[in-house]
Amino acid sequence: ESGAEVKVTLELKDISETVSATDKALIGDKVAENVQIGIYLDVNMFKQIGNNEAVKIPELKETITIQFTVPDELLVLDGSKNRVYNIVRVHDGVATILDAKFDAETKTISFETDCFSTYALVYSDKPITGTGDLTSSVWLILVVAGFAAVSFGMKKRYFN
């Protein structure tokens, strides 16, 4: 109201070495056995009015989209498997799995949230087998071979 400048900042810190045992347990209990925990993050939003001290904002009324670069050691670069990422948030003692979108071109994860606290980037790997393509190809070959056999049989029977 007085015309002071307002700054809103978002801070993401890697807390993999210092995450609390409680948050680790809540996240571990929320994910399936085949899901790996890649990195723990402390995500906070701050509001600063004028020269006053910045104040932490624990929650928002609406969601915002947060985007960050996935560390190189958590990327799959050889194409041997499909890595699926999710985000787990711990807020007020409750762990929640959030949908995440991975952009392979920019190597970034984006997700929506309205709370700020402990997060974990989690992932699971699925092998790329090519079975679907192989199955389609086999069926196509069988269909073509079937038509060829029918055509050959008809030609032999009716045109000789």
C-alpha positions in Angstrom: 0.0 0.0 0.0 2.9 2.4 0.7 4.5 1.7 -2.7 7.3 -0.5 -1.3 8.8 -3.0 -3.6 7.6 -6.6 -3.1 9.9 -9.5 -4.0 8.7 -13.1 -4.2 11.4 -15.7 -4.5 11.4 -19.5 -4.9 14.3 -21.5 -3.5 15.1 -25.1 -4.2 17.9 -26.7 -2.2 19.4 -30.2 -2.5 18.9 -31.6 1.1 19.8 -35.2 0.2 22.5 -35.2 2.9 20.4 -33.5 5.6 16.8 -34.6 5.0 15.1 -35.6 8.3 14.5 -39.3 9.1 10.8 -38.6 9.4 10.5 -37.1 5.9 12.6 -39.9 4.5 10.3 -42.5 6.1 7.2 -40.8 4.9 8.5 -40.6 1.3 9.8 -44.2 1.4 6.4 -45.4 2.7 4.6 -43.6 -0.2 6.5 -45.0 -3.1 6.4 -48.5 -4.6 9.3 -51.0 -4.1 10.6 -50.6 -7.7 10.8 -46.8 -7.3 14.1 -45.1 -6.6 14.6 -41.9 -4.7 16.8 -39.7 -6.8 17.1 -36.4 -4.8 15.5 -34.7 -1.8 14.7 -31.1 -2.2 13.7 -28.3 0.2 11.3 -26.1 -1.7 10.4 -22.7 -0.2 8.8 -19.5 -1.3 9.6 -16.2 0.4 8.0 -12.8 0.3 9.9 -9.6 1.1 8.3 -6.2 1.3 10.7 -3.2 1.1 13.6 -3.6 3.4 11.8 -5.9 5.8 13.0 -9.4 6.5 11.9 -12.1 4.0 9.0 -14.2 5.3 8.5 -17.8 4.4 5.1 -18.6 2.6 4.1 -22.2 3.6 1.0 -22.4 1.2 -0.7 -20.7 -1.6 -4.4 -20.4 -2.5 -3.7 -21.6 -6.1 -1.1 -23.9 -7.6 2.0 -22.7 -9.4 4.3 -24.7 -11.7 7.8 -25.3 -10.6 10.4 -26.4 -13.0 14.0 -27.5 -12.4 16.8 -29.3 -14.3 17.3 -33.0 -13.5 20.8 -33.7 -12.3 22.9 -35.5 -15.0 23.4 -38.6 -12.7 19.6 -39.1 -12.7 19.2 -39.1 -16.5 19.1 -42.1 -18.8 21.2 -41.2 -21.8 21.7 -44.5 -23.5 18.1 -45.2 -24.6 18.1 -48.7 -23.0 15.2 -47.9 -20.7 12.4 -45.5 -20.2 12.7 -43.5 -17.0 9.4 -42.3 -15.5 9.7 -39.4 -13.0 7.4 -38.3 -10.2 7.5 -35.9 -7.3 6.7 -36.8 -3.7 5.8 -33.9 -1.4 5.8 -34.0 2.4 3.8 -31.2 3.9 2.4 -31.1 7.4 3.4 -34.7 7.9 1.6 -36.0 4.9 3.3 -37.5 1.8 1.6 -36.9 -1.6 2.7 -38.1 -5.0 2.5 -35.4 -7.6 2.4 -35.8 -11.4 5.6 -34.6 -13.0 6.4 -33.9 -16.7 9.8 -34.6 -17.9 11.1 -32.7 -21.0 13.9 -34.7 -22.5 15.1 -31.9 -24.7 15.6 -29.4 -21.8 16.2 -32.2 -19.2 13.7 -30.5 -16.9 11.0 -31.7 -14.6 7.9 -29.6 -14.0 5.1 -30.1 -11.5 2.3 -28.1 -9.9 2.0 -27.4 -6.2 0.5 -25.0 -3.7 2.7 -26.0 -0.7 6.3 -25.6 0.2 8.3 -28.0 2.2 10.3 -31.3 1.5 10.1 -32.9 -1.9 11.7 -35.9 -3.5 12.3 -36.6 -7.2 11.6 -40.3 -7.6 11.8 -42.5 -10.7 11.3 -46.0 -12.0 12.8 -47.6 -15.1 11.0 -49.7 -17.6 13.0 -51.6 -20.2 12.5 -50.7 -23.9 12.0 -54.1 -25.5 10.5 -53.2 -28.9 8.0 -56.1 -28.4 5.1 -54.0 -29.7 6.8 -53.2 -32.9 8.0 -56.8 -33.4 4.5 -58.1 -32.8 3.0 -55.7 -35.3 5.6 -56.7 -37.9 5.0 -60.4 -37.3 1.3 -60.0 -37.8 1.8 -58.0 -41.0 4.1 -60.7 -42.4 1.6 -63.4 -41.5 -1.3 -61.5 -43.2 0.8 -60.9 -46.3 1.9 -64.6 -46.4 -1.7 -65.7 -45.9 -2.9 -63.5 -48.9 -0.1 -64.8 -51.0 -1.0 -68.4 -50.2 -4.7 -67.8 -51.0 -3.8 -66.0 -54.2 -1.4 -68.8 -55.3 -4.1 -71.4 -54.5 -6.8 -69.5 -56.4 -4.5 -69.0 -59.4 -3.5 -72.7 -59.5 -7.1 -73.9 -59.0 -9.0 -71.5 -61.3 -6.5 -70.4 -63.9 -4.8 -73.6 -65.0 
